[in-house]
């Protein structure tokens, strides 16, 4: 099965989400080699991650590659639309958004991870304005459209259900 993983959090200063993605990807590659993993994000990032995994001797990584996008930079609206087309063309069956966001299409299922609901409890401490805008405005939509929501903690699950 083709599984796309949003690796865009690895583009920035590595945080807990970035470390989490790296570790989960290693586990997938070690224990679930029957699937093909497509790295969703900037093309150069996907290629860099593939090469990095190969250099570290993670075995024959025929089952990991970047998602082939036909573009470089687009507005967020067009990114969402063209992303779903690119993922469909790549034969993706599951898209995993490990950082609250998903990509949605009739051609595949989407799973998102919600790590916490701090933006609801502590809005003044949310780092970036565009992050807060997404979390306060679109998270509910992304959660509602996802096939499955993963939560790191029972308290987060309760917050999601209450929200």
N, C-alpha and C positions, 0 to 999 in steps of 0.2 A: 504494500500500500504506500502511496506517496503522501508524506506528511510534510507540510510547510511549517517552519518555525520562524516567528518574527524575531530576528536577531538585532534589530535596530538599537536596543539599549546598549549593545556592545560598541556602538559608534562613539559614545560619550565617555566621560570619566566613569570608570567601572564602579558600580554600586552593588548592593545586594542582589538586585534583579539580574544584573549582568553576570555576576558570579554564579547565580542560580542557573541561568541559561547554560553557561559553560559546563557546569557539572552535570546537568540533566542530559545535555547533548552527548557527553562522554558516556553516560550510562546507556543511553539509547544505542550508541554505536557499539558498545561492548556486549549488551545483552539482547538487543532487538535488531539484529542485522538483517532480518527478513524484510524490513521496510526501507524505502528510499526517503532520505531527509533532504528537503529543499530549504535552503536558508533564505528567508525573505528579508530584504533590506537592500542597501546600496550594493550594486553589482561588485564593486571593488572589495567591499566588506565580505561578501559571500565568498569570493575567490580567495581573499586573504585568510579567512577562517578555514577553508578547505585545505589550503597549503600548510597552514599552521598545524592542523590535525595530522596531516601526512608526515610533516617533519618530526612530530612527537612520536611517530611510530605507532599510531593507533590502528595499525593493520591496513589491509587493502580497503580503501575507502571509496569503493565504487558506488556506494549507496548514499553519498553526500555530495550535493552540488548547490550552487547558487540558483535562485529562481531567475530564469532568463527574461529580464524586463527589456522592452524595446524603447526605453526612455532614460533620461538622466535626471531632470528636475521637473516637477509638476506641482501645481497647487494641491492642497489637501483634498479638494473635491475630486479633481481628476486622478489623483493618486489612488483614492479608494476605488474609483470606477475601473481604471486600467489595471489595478492590482488584481481585482477579481477576474478579469479577462486573462491576465498573464498566468494566474494560478490555475484557472480552468485549462488553459492550453498545455500547462505542465502536467496535467493529469492528477492534480492534488485531490485527495479524498478528505483530508482533515487539515485544517489550519489551526495552529496553536498560537494565540496571542498571550505571551507570558507577562505582559505589562498593561493589563486592563483593556486593551483595544483588540478588536477583531476585524477581519475582512469577511464580508458576507456575500454569498452567491448561492444560487440554487444548485450549482454543480458540486458543492462540497460542504461539509459540516465545519462549524467553528467552535473552538473551545478557548475560553479566556481564563486567565488567572487574575484574581483580585487579591492583593496582598494585605490590604487594610482599607479602612474607611476613614482615615485620619482627616481627609479633606472635609468630611462632614462634621467630625467632632472638633477639629482644630483648624478651621479654614485660614487663620492668620499665619499658620506655619507652613502652608503649601508653598513650595519653592518658586515655581515659575507660573506666571499668569496664564499662559496657554495651557499648561497642565491643569490648573484649577478650572479653567473654562471647560475643558473636556470632561473632567471628573464631575463637575457640578451639572453639566448640560447633557452630555452624551453617554455617560457610563450606564445609565439606566437602560437606554436604547440598546447598547452593545450587550449588556447582560441579558436583556429580554430576547434578543435575537440569537444568542449563543445556544448551542446544543447542550453544553455543559459548562459549569463555572467551577474552577478550582479555587480553593481558599487555603491559606497557610495555617490558619488557626480556627478553632471552634468559635472563638469570639468574633472573628471576621465573618464566619458563616452566619452567625446570628445577626450581625450588623447588616449584611447583604439582604437577608430575609426581611428584616425590619425596614430597610430602605426601599 
